[in-house]
Amino acid sequence: MEITTIETPSLGDRSYIVHDGTVALVVDPQRDIDRVQAAVDAAGVTVTHVAETHVHNDYVSGGLVLARQAGATYVHAGAEPLRFDHHPVGDGDRFTVGEIEVEVVHTPGHTPHHLTFVARHGDEPPAAFTGGSLLYGTVGRTDLISAEATDGLTRAQHRSARHLAEVLPDATRVYPTHGFGSFCASAPAEGESDGTLATERRINLALTTDDEEAFVERLVSGLTAHPRYYARMGPLNLAGGGPVDLSPPAPVDPVELARRIHRGEWVVDLRQRRAFAADHLAGTVGIELADPFSTYLGWLLPWGMPITLLGDDPEQVAEAQRQLVRIGIDRPSGAATGPGPEAWAPDHDRRAYRVADFGEAAGRAGGVVLDVRRPDEREASHVEGSVHVPLEELLDRLDELPDDELWVHCASGFRASIGAALLDRAGRRVVLVDDAFDHAADAGLTVV
């Protein structure tokens, strides 16, 4: 049994291709299925089954399109109210993929109808595709359905993880979909996993906390805010994600670009954050094209707002498109590329702001330090006297900020750069603190 992992670092997820050398099962494919097809072609196998562990909350699945394109059986929980043809399965069901036998295990918790697929081939150790149930060192979060359902789902998550540990051998290889930086993960893992169930028994939160009440209290207390766009992923996946169009967006000339900025549309500059700070078009939003790009753009963008992309080159725009279709933002309304703002709209107003480190923040003559990290990060430690507004709340709380120069920081500089860009767009005076928060105390700031 061969297993190919397809990583999506921008969302913290993994998809899997499981095959016997001839035919394959694909588990939890992302929407840009050309990556899956390339891996399938490289392996020289045919996809006969596509399976979803659950209705995903953090991305639009490519499962339906892949199954139709391949003529494969689309396996989904029979209890889900899906609006497309599929092969419904439930706890205890089995199906074969060539020489591989796959057992279905109901593992509710991350979602009510969540499934784990256990693949067996001859005398090899089983492979458990656990989706958002048993992750490396932890489990999937349980608050994505509703506040009212969270307690019950958290208890179910504890029981599901322990059930898997009871019925599967130590040698079982665990293949979760979430947990690699995904906001679908819950409490952070406390140890490194080698991917075996034996190790999970020693380090996994659900398997080392015997008391269900203690597990519920710890898990729920550790849940932080999740991206707002998650609320739209479930309905899209229940209806079935459609094919994507990754062809280049229409080019936008300087006059039209200026009009879009004037109308208040989101014109997103993908360049490196220091390049944006040094020179950018007034009214644009700088979100550096790095692994969390789509997560934070999807979190902050008013849903349905037209989006225009600005990039150094067409390849940068293409990568941004690929990340955006995964979260249901199908087509940018246009794009412009080139060496910078002078190429995009030479007559448009230009802006810039300073970039500093924590040493400069400690020696500043005035202004206010603005912390845009999550509340749990803030509670652990923060700069004394700083103002706190989480990045995801910034646009709704602009009126609460003092009328001073704002020195914006986060844990590493990425979120702070988005916050600084949004504040600059709103006409505020900003300084981007592009530095690791671990340096703040050594730089001379009082950290409490």
C-alpha positions in Angstrom: 0.0 0.0 0.0 1.5 3.3 -1.1 0.4 6.7 0.4 1.2 10.0 -1.2 0.7 13.2 0.8 -0.3 16.4 -0.8 0.3 19.3 1.5 -1.5 22.7 1.5 0.6 24.7 4.0 -1.4 27.9 3.4 -4.4 26.3 5.1 -2.5 23.8 7.3 -4.1 20.7 5.6 -3.1 17.5 3.9 -4.8 15.4 1.3 -3.9 11.8 0.6 -3.7 9.3 -2.3 -3.8 5.7 -1.2 -3.1 3.0 -3.9 -2.0 -0.6 -4.5 0.0 0.2 -7.6 -3.0 0.0 -9.9 -6.0 1.8 -8.4 -6.3 4.6 -5.9 -8.4 6.2 -3.2 -8.1 10.0 -2.7 -9.0 11.3 0.8 -10.1 14.9 1.4 -8.8 16.6 -1.8 -8.4 20.3 -2.0 -10.3 22.2 -4.7 -7.3 22.6 -7.0 -7.4 19.0 -8.1 -4.7 19.4 -10.8 -2.2 18.7 -8.0 -4.0 15.4 -7.3 -4.1 14.5 -10.9 -0.4 15.2 -11.4 0.4 12.9 -8.4 -1.9 10.2 -9.7 -0.4 10.3 -13.2 3.1 10.1 -11.7 2.1 7.0 -9.8 0.6 5.5 -12.9 -2.7 4.6 -11.1 -6.4 5.1 -11.7 -8.7 6.9 -9.1 -11.6 4.6 -8.4 -12.7 6.2 -5.0 -12.8 9.6 -3.5 -13.7 9.9 0.2 -14.4 12.8 2.5 -13.9 12.4 6.3 -16.3 15.2 6.9 -18.0 18.3 5.4 -15.1 20.7 5.6 -15.3 24.1 7.3 -12.0 25.5 6.2 -11.9 24.9 2.4 -14.1 24.1 -0.5 -13.6 20.4 -1.4 -12.5 19.3 -4.8 -14.0 15.8 -4.2 -17.1 16.1 -6.2 -15.4 17.4 -9.3 -12.6 14.9 -9.0 -15.0 12.0 -8.6 -17.0 13.1 -11.7 -13.9 13.7 -13.7 -12.4 10.3 -12.8 -15.7 8.4 -12.9 -14.9 7.4 -9.4 -17.2 6.4 -6.5 -17.7 9.5 -4.2 -17.8 8.2 -0.6 -19.4 10.5 2.1 -21.3 10.1 5.4 -24.8 8.9 4.7 -26.1 11.1 7.5 -25.1 14.3 5.8 -27.8 16.3 3.9 -25.8 16.4 0.7 -27.3 17.9 -2.5 -25.4 15.7 -5.0 -25.0 12.1 -5.9 -22.6 10.1 -3.7 -22.1 6.7 -2.1 -23.4 7.0 1.4 -21.5 5.1 4.2 -21.7 4.7 7.9 -20.0 3.1 10.9 -18.8 -0.4 10.2 -19.2 -0.3 6.4 -16.4 -1.6 4.2 -15.3 -1.1 0.6 -12.4 -2.3 -1.4 -10.0 -0.3 -3.6 -8.2 -2.9 -5.6 -6.3 -5.0 -3.0 -6.9 -2.5 -0.2 -9.8 -2.9 2.2 -11.2 0.2 3.7 -13.3 0.2 6.9 -15.5 3.2 7.9 -15.5 4.3 11.5 -17.9 7.0 12.8 -15.8 9.4 14.8 -18.0 12.4 15.7 -16.6 15.4 17.4 -15.1 17.8 14.9 -18.4 17.5 13.1 -21.4 15.3 14.1 -21.1 12.9 11.2 -17.3 12.8 10.9 -15.8 9.5 9.6 -12.4 7.9 9.8 -11.2 5.6 7.0 -9.0 2.7 8.1 -7.1 1.2 5.1 -5.6 -2.3 5.3 -3.4 -4.2 2.8 -2.2 -7.7 3.6 0.1 -7.8 6.7 1.0 -4.1 6.6 0.1 -1.9 9.6 -3.3 -0.2 9.1 -3.4 3.4 7.9 -6.1 5.6 9.6 -7.2 8.7 7.8 -8.6 10.7 10.7 -9.6 14.0 9.1 -10.3 16.4 11.9 -10.7 13.8 14.6 -7.4 12.4 15.9 -4.6 14.8 15.0 -0.9 14.7 15.8 -0.8 15.3 19.6 -4.3 16.8 19.7 -7.7 16.7 18.1 -9.8 18.9 15.8 -11.7 21.8 17.2 -15.3 21.2 18.2 -16.9 24.7 18.1 -17.4 25.1 14.3 -21.0 23.9 14.2 -22.5 26.2 16.9 -21.9 27.3 20.5 -24.8 25.1 21.6 -23.3 22.0 20.0 -19.8 22.5 21.3 -20.0 20.7 24.7 -21.6 17.6 23.2 -19.2 17.5 20.2 -16.2 17.9 22.6 -17.4 14.9 24.6 -17.9 13.0 21.4 -14.4 14.0 20.2 -12.9 12.5 23.4 -14.7 9.3 23.0 -14.0 9.0 19.3 -10.2 9.4 19.7 -10.2 6.9 22.5 -12.3 4.5 20.5 -9.7 4.5 17.7 -7.0 3.9 20.2 -8.9 0.9 21.6 -9.7 -0.8 18.3 -6.5 -0.2 16.3 -3.0 -1.6 17.0 0.0 0.5 18.0 1.6 0.1 14.6 -1.3 2.0 12.9 -0.1 5.0 10.9 -2.2 8.1 11.5 -2.9 10.5 8.6 -4.9 13.5 9.7 -6.2 16.2 7.3 -5.9 19.1 9.8 -3.3 20.1 12.4 -0.4 21.6 10.4 -1.2 25.2 11.2 -4.9 24.9 10.5 -7.4 26.8 12.6 -9.4 23.5 12.6 -7.0 22.2 15.2 -7.8 22.8 18.8 -5.3 22.8 21.8 -1.7 22.7 20.7 0.2 19.4 20.8 2.7 19.0 23.7 5.0 16.5 21.9 6.4 15.5 18.6 4.6 12.7 16.8 6.1 10.1 14.5 2.7 9.4 13.1 2.1 6.1 14.8 -0.8 5.4 17.2 1.8 4.1 19.7 3.2 7.6 20.0 -0.2 9.2 20.0 -1.1 7.1 23.1 1.7 8.8 24.9 1.3 12.4 23.8 -2.2 13.0 22.5 -4.4 15.3 24.6 -7.4 13.0 24.2 -5.5 9.8 25.0 -3.6 11.1 28.0 -6.5 12.9 29.6 -8.7 10.1 31.0 -11.3 12.3 32.7 -13.9 13.5 30.2 -14.8 16.6 32.2 -11.1 17.6 32.4 -10.7 17.1 28.7 -13.8 19.2 27.9 -12.6 22.0 30.2 -9.1 22.1 28.7 -10.1 21.8 25.1 -12.9 24.4 25.2 -10.9 26.9 27.2 -8.1 26.7 24.6 -10.3 27.4 21.6 -9.5 30.7 19.9 -11.2 32.7 17.2 -11.5 31.1 13.8 -11.6 32.7 10.4 -15.0 34.2 9.5 -15.1 32.7 6.1 -15.4 29.2 7.7 -19.1 29.9 8.1 -19.5 29.8 4.3 -17.5 26.7 3.6 -20.0 24.2 5.1 -22.9 25.3 2.9 -20.7 25.3 -0.2 -19.5 21.8 0.5 -23.1 20.5 1.2 -24.1 21.9 -2.2 -20.9 20.5 -3.9 -17.9 22.5 -5.0 -17.7 23.3 -8.7 -14.7 23.3 -11.0 -12.2 26.1 -10.8 -10.9 28.6 -13.4 -7.2 29.4 -12.8 -6.8 31.2 -16.1 -5.1 34.7 -15.7 -7.5 37.4 -14.6 -8.2 40.4 -16.9 -5.5 43.0 -16.9 -6.4 46.3 -15.2 -5.0 49.6 -16.6 -4.0 52.5 -14.4 -7.2 54.5 -14.9 -9.5 51.6 -14.0 -7.3 50.6 -11.1 -7.6 54.2 -9.7 -11.4 54.0 -10.1 -11.5 50.7 -8.2 -9.5 52.1 -5.3 -11.7 55.2 -5.3 -14.8 53.0 -5.1 -13.4 51.4 -2.0 -12.9 47.9 -3.6 -10.2 45.7 -2.2 -7.1 46.1 -4.3 -4.6 43.7 -2.7 -0.9 44.2 -3.0 0.9 40.8 -2.8 4.5 42.0 -2.5 6.8 41.5 0.4 5.6 43.5 3.4 8.7 45.8 3.6 8.3 46.6 -0.1 4.7 47.6 0.5 5.6 49.8 3.5 8.3 51.6 1.4 6.0 52.5 -1.5 2.4 51.6 -2.3 -0.7 53.0 -3.9 -2.9 54.9 -1.5 -6.1 52.9 -0.7 -4.6 49.5 -1.4 -4.3 46.6 1.2 -0.9 44.9 1.6 -1.2 41.2 2.3 2.1 39.4 1.6 1.8 36.3 -0.4 3.0 33.8 2.2 1.5 30.6 3.6 -1.2 32.3 5.8 -2.2 34.7 2.9 -5.6 33.1 2.0 -6.5 32.5 5.7 -6.2 36.2 6.6 -7.5 37.6 3.4 -10.6 35.4 3.7 -10.9 36.4 7.4 -10.9 40.1 6.7 -12.4 40.6 3.3 -16.1 41.6 3.3 -17.6 38.5 1.6 -18.6 39.3 -2.0 -16.3 42.3 -2.3 -14.6 42.5 -5.7 -10.9 41.9 -5.4 -8.1 43.1 -7.7 -4.6 41.6 -7.3 -1.3 43.5 -7.7 1.9 41.4 -8.0 5.5 41.5 -9.0 4.8 39.1 -11.8 2.0 36.8 -13.3 3.3 33.8 -11.3 2.7 35.7 -8.0 -0.9 36.5 -9.1 -1.4 32.9 -10.2 -0.3 31.5 -6.8 -2.7 34.0 -5.1 -5.5 32.8 -7.3 -4.8 29.2 -6.4 -4.9 29.9 -2.7 -8.2 31.9 -3.1 -10.2 29.4 -5.0 -9.6 26.9 -2.1 -11.7 29.2 0.1 -14.4 29.9 -2.4 -13.1 33.2 -3.9 -13.3 32.1 -7.4 -12.2 34.9 -9.7 -10.4 38.1 -9.1 -12.0 41.0 -10.9 -8.6 41.8 -12.4 -4.9 42.1 -11.9 -1.9 44.2 -12.6 1.7 43.1 -12.5 5.0 44.9 -12.9 8.0 46.3 -10.9 5.8 48.3 -8.4 3.4 51.1 -8.0 5.0 53.3 -10.6 3.9 50.7 -13.2 0.4 50.2 -11.9 -0.9 53.8 -11.6 1.9 56.3 -11.9 -0.4 59.3 -11.3 -2.1 57.8 -8.3 -1.3 59.0 -4.8 1.5 57.0 -3.2 2.0 56.3 0.5 4.7 54.8 2.7 5.3 54.2 6.4 8.2 53.2 8.6 9.4 49.7 9.4 11.1 49.2 12.8 12.1 46.5 15.3 11.3 46.3 19.0 14.5 48.2 19.9 13.3 51.2 18.0 9.8 50.7 19.6 11.5 50.8 23.0 13.3 54.1 22.1 10.4 55.8 20.4 9.7 59.4 21.5 5.9 59.0 21.3 3.1 57.0 19.9 1.3 53.9 21.1 2.2 50.3 20.8 -0.7 48.3 19.2 -0.8 44.6 19.7 -2.9 42.7 17.0 -2.3 39.2 18.3 -5.0 36.8 19.5 -6.4 37.2 23.1 -4.6 34.0 24.3 -1.3 35.3 23.1 -1.9 38.6 24.7 -2.9 36.9 28.0 0.3 34.9 28.1 2.5 38.1 27.8 2.4 41.6 26.4 4.1 44.9 26.3 3.1 47.0 29.3 0.9 49.9 28.4 0.2 48.6 24.9 -3.3 48.7 23.3 -4.8 45.4 22.2 -7.1 44.9 19.2 -6.9 41.5 17.5 -6.3 41.8 13.8 -9.6 40.2 12.9 -11.5 42.9 14.9 -9.4 45.9 13.7 -11.7 47.1 10.9 -14.7 47.1 13.3 -12.8 48.9 16.1 -10.9 51.7 14.3 -12.8 54.4 16.3 -11.5 52.9 19.6 -7.9 53.5 18.7 -6.0 56.5 20.1 -5.3 59.4 17.7 -1.5 58.8 17.9 1.1 57.2 15.8 0.5 53.4 16.1 3.5 51.0 16.4 1.8 47.8 15.2 3.2 44.4 16.3 2.2 40.7 16.4 4.3 37.6 17.0 6.4 37.7 13.9 5.5 40.7 11.7 3.1 39.0 9.3 -0.2 39.9 10.9 1.2 43.3 12.0 2.0 44.1 8.4 -1.7 43.5 7.4 -2.8 45.6 10.4 -0.5 48.4 9.5 -1.7 48.3 5.9 -5.4 48.5 6.9 -4.6 51.4 9.3 -2.7 53.2 6.6 -5.6 52.7 4.2 -7.8 54.3 6.9 -5.5 57.3 7.0 -3.9 56.5 10.4 -0.2 57.1 11.1 1.6 53.8 11.5 4.9 52.1 12.1 5.2 48.4 11.3 7.2 46.5 13.9 8.5 43.8 11.8 10.2 41.7 14.5 9.7 38.6 16.6 7.8 39.3 19.9 10.4 37.2 21.7 12.8 40.1 21.2 10.6 42.7 22.9 12.0 42.3 26.4 15.6 42.1 25.4 15.1 45.2 23.3 14.1 47.2 26.5 10.4 47.0 26.5 8.6 46.0 29.7 6.8 42.7 29.0 4.3 41.5 31.6 
